[in-house]
Amino acid sequence: YVESLSGQWQSLNSDTGLIQWDLQVDWAWPPEKDIVWEAQAGTVYSNHTERLSTDSTDHERRMEITSFHVIDETNPTDGSPEILDNEWVGGGDILLISGDVRFLDELSYPLPQDVQIELINITGNGTVDGTGAFSINSQAPSENRYGGFTIEAEITGPLDATPAGTSILTFRLDNTMPGMVLNAPILSRMIPSNNQLFNISIAESTDASGIAEATLQLRWWVESLHDDNQNGIPEEDEYRARPLVRQGTDEHFHATYEDLQNVQGEQVSLFVEGEDNAGNLLNGGGAGFDNDLHHYISLVPEPTTLTSATLEFPAGIVIVPSYEGWFNLTLNDVNGGEDIENIVIDMGQGIEFTWQQGGTITSNNYEVLVEEAFFESNGDVAYLNLSFMVTSLFNPAESHGEFLIHITDTSGLNSISTFLDWEFNADIMLTDFGIFINDSSNIQLQDDDYLKLEEDLLIVGRVRYTAIDLPPQADSFEIKIEVPLDLPLAVNPALDGTFFGEMNAHGSGIFRVSLEVLGGKGIVAPTTSSLRLQIDDQAPLIVGSKPNFIPANSTNLSLQFDIQEQDSGISQEEILVTCKIMRGFQPVGTEIHGIALIQSAGVISRHIANLTSTPLQEDDSLECWLTLDDLAGNQLTGAGSSQNWPISFPVIELRPDLHSSDITLFPETPIYGKETLVNITIVNLGNYTYQPFFVSLETLIQHDEELQGSEIGLQEIRFLEGETTTIISFSWAPEWHGELDLIVTLDTTNLITERNETNTQNWTVSVEKTSPEKGFFISQSMLALGGLSIIIFFSVAMFLAMRAKREEDTEGEWEEVTYDGAPDQQMKGKYEDDGHEYLQWPTGSEDWWYRNNSESEWAPWEKD
């Protein structure tokens, strides 16, 4: 492994020198003993010499761990830091593993980094220092190994020659802190004493390391005794210590201390120190209020007092079923709200609510339910707010009582009156009761109203408590609707207490709603819950109508209807009238709409409708029907009740029709400037009229390219009864010669309504000039003509006298008929707002006439 290694020559003198070889020991050298070294030397002159060493060497590379120690650096175990075989170690403790490494059977040791020591079963490795010693930090497993846990150190690589059992150690692990439960004191407020007991349970499993009882002690701090700097905060050096002593063989340890000097509000702080045999510390707290095991305030017992009490229900102090309310207490306790242990709210009659500190509030009555409860304290003031309600089955012996409270605190039990009374009222009532027609009209019925048979009714109402306008619980009462000749109908109310039911009216009688309370103490208070209703099974009927016919060409119509209704009656309001004009079987134009107003009331009422239409023609008919219900809702029946069952009014022509049918002249050819007799035949082609009218005769001639007219005369005439033809005469002296037109106009003032108002007719005549040559002959002719005219004149006069005599015999004086008599019944006036028809007659005079309808005679109207 070492050869041909050159050395360094160092001349000592002229014939002597020193050769030195620097050797580096190599780990590759095998173990050997008594090794002799050979050195060779030569000169430049090829002189050569060899020589063996006088000393020998031994070569060893194997190593062994000659010492092994494990130190617990977290807590001492079993009384010393070094862990010995089978000793207890706390789980997770910091360990220091140390020892020495030597070459096998040698005192020499490897150099740092020449060797690696590895731990087995725990993590860690390292090398030796300059003395051959090693030191490795590691950590015990954080687990329980009650049966033992072995760790070992070894030299890595093939050169480890450590004897078995030299670098190995077995110990037990306890990773569990002892269990601990504080038994006393546990309250946040304590009464001071000179012998306060501290009791705590500390336990370990049987396989664990066990409690190191000598380490257990109570650390206690009393503010009045130990607060050296008087800052009210416990500090580490202010705590006192006392050992905790086991009671027999059980798990209880106790100590006593005294805090009698504490006054109200001063504090006490406690914690525990100790460990188990493995060095696991107890979790017993530490110094200060934030870290200690337990602390409390000293209190001096004093009874709790009542500051205020209120009762807040929807009905004030009145309790109604199913509605919660609040009972509120404000208390004062100088020892703070924590001093109050128990509060009993006593309603009397054995009904109680109980509140326990740290718990909830309960009721001892199944029908009195707790909804919510809150207890809060702020210093000396405490608040208890209780929300409760009673069910519909709540049935106390008395319907009233008083609230008492019983308070238990450190001073004992105290009973206090709240001076709050309560009342209970479960009575219900019916309100908003009504019966309506169940259709779009939604008419509300009243007592003794009429209904049509089988009318669909909607019966509604609302159920509420009598004490307050709130609905009772739906299952606490029953609603039934009763109508004559039918079975009762049970209905369910809505959440707000409203209900409705639909039933039919089968007969007259009492229609009612009945209520029944289902259990509990409530009753039904009497209210209006019924109506007496009558059945009207007879529909209204039109028993008469007028006129019997309608004159042709009428546009303003007045119709009369007589309606029979025997039971409920009909409305006094307007009645819708609908008509249509029928020409044969076909309707003409659009429907005519109007209203009929009542003229007289009764079992048979009379109604007048004034309508306006297009002119009606002869042989037309006007079909009309009314839209009408009686007050019970029965629709009009019979003729005039519908479009398919109307009342038909025939249209009859009553108007006259005047025509000038013929004209005769005498002489036949008129002569300029000479009198001519013009006879005009007038014919009435229509119905008779006795009304006088005017007839005018005019001439119309073309002169200077202009039409010029001139009136010959204007006469008044009338037909006698039964007369259809008459003749009227005019005397005319032509003022022009040549061709001209004679124009005859009948009824020039339009006093008569005719079928055809075209009353003007023309006749063309030729007027001759007067001939001077004819002289005497003409004079003779004129004389003859004059004589003839006188004869004709007397003839016409005789005719008119005889006609006047006839009129006198039949109708009286002409003037009386024409001007002073009543208007003809067929004459039309104008309807005013009071329902009467008015007519000015004669036209233009100051005389007025009136009548109720078109069938009545005209009567004089006197001004007020």
Number of C-alpha atoms within 10 A of each C-alpha: 7 10 7 7 10 13 14 10 11 11 11 9 8 6 6 8 10 11 12 10 11 9 9 7 10 11 13 8 12 12 11 11 11 10 12 12 13 11 16 12 13 10 8 6 6 8 8 10 10 9 10 11 10 8 9 11 10 10 15 16 19 19 22 22 24 17 14 18 16 21 20 21 15 16 19 18 22 18 10 11 15 18 23 17 14 16 18 27 34 30 22 18 22 17 20 17 22 19 18 18 28 22 21 19 12 11 9 14 22 20 15 16 11 10 20 15 21 18 20 14 13 15 14 15 20 18 21 23 16 12 14 20 20 22 18 20 16 16 18 20 20 14 13 19 20 18 12 17 18 15 17 17 24 19 21 13 9 8 15 19 17 20 10 7 8 15 20 17 20 17 18 23 27 26 23 20 22 21 13 16 13 16 14 14 17 13 12 15 23 22 17 20 14 11 12 17 15 19 22 21 17 18 18 16 10 8 11 23 25 19 23 16 16 12 16 21 20 25 25 26 28 25 24 17 15 19 16 14 10 11 9 14 17 25 17 11 10 19 19 15 18 15 19 24 16 18 11 8 7 10 16 19 23 19 18 15 19 16 23 16 15 21 16 17 16 18 24 25 23 27 23 24 18 22 21 27 23 27 27 25 19 20 16 20 17 19 22 19 19 10 14 18 18 23 24 19 20 25 22 17 17 14 19 28 16 18 13 13 18 15 20 15 19 17 16 13 17 20 25 29 24 20 19 20 23 18 18 18 20 17 20 21 21 18 24 19 22 20 25 23 16 17 21 19 23 19 18 14 12 9 15 18 20 18 21 14 14 10 10 13 21 17 17 12 13 12 17 21 18 18 14 14 17 13 17 13 17 11 13 15 19 21 19 17 17 22 19 20 20 21 19 24 18 21 16 16 8 11 14 17 16 15 19 19 20 15 23 19 20 19 14 13 14 14 16 14 13 17 12 15 14 17 15 21 19 26 19 26 21 23 19 11 20 20 22 17 20 17 11 6 8 12 13 14 17 14 12 15 16 22 27 23 19 13 19 17 21 19 22 18 19 19 27 21 22 19 18 15 14 18 22 24 19 15 11 17 20 15 21 16 23 19 22 16 12 13 10 16 14 14 14 16 22 14 11 14 19 18 17 19 18 16 19 18 21 18 20 18 16 16 18 20 24 15 19 14 18 14 13 16 18 23 18 18 12 10 10 13 18 19 20 15 21 22 21 23 17 18 22 27 21 22 14 15 18 16 17 13 14 24 20 20 20 17 14 16 15 19 21 22 24 20 21 20 20 16 19 24 21 23 13 13 10 14 20 15 20 20 22 22 26 20 15 10 9 9 15 14 11 11 14 17 16 17 18 21 19 20 15 13 15 12 16 19 19 20 21 22 20 17 18 13 18 14 12 22 18 16 13 21 24 21 22 25 23 25 15 22 18 23 19 23 20 20 18 23 17 15 19 25 21 18 16 11 14 19 23 20 20 21 22 19 20 19 21 21 20 25 22 21 12 13 17 12 17 17 15 13 12 23 21 19 16 19 19 21 19 19 16 20 15 20 19 20 15 17 15 17 22 17 16 18 18 16 22 18 23 17 22 17 19 13 11 7 7 8 10 12 16 13 13 16 13 16 13 13 17 15 19 20 12 10 13 17 16 15 14 16 18 17 17 21 14 20 12 17 17 15 14 22 17 22 19 21 20 25 21 16 10 12 13 20 17 20 18 12 15 13 17 17 16 17 12 12 17 16 19 17 15 14 10 9 8 11 11 10 11 15 11 12 13 15 12 12 18 14 12 14 19 12 12 14 15 12 12 15 12 12 12 13 12 12 13 16 13 13 17 12 10 11 12 13 14 15 9 11 16 17 15 13 12 17 23 12 12 15 13 15 18 12 18 9 6 7 17 14 19 20 21 16 20 17 11 7 9 8 15 19 19 21 20 17 18 20 14 11 15 23 15 15 14 9 5 3
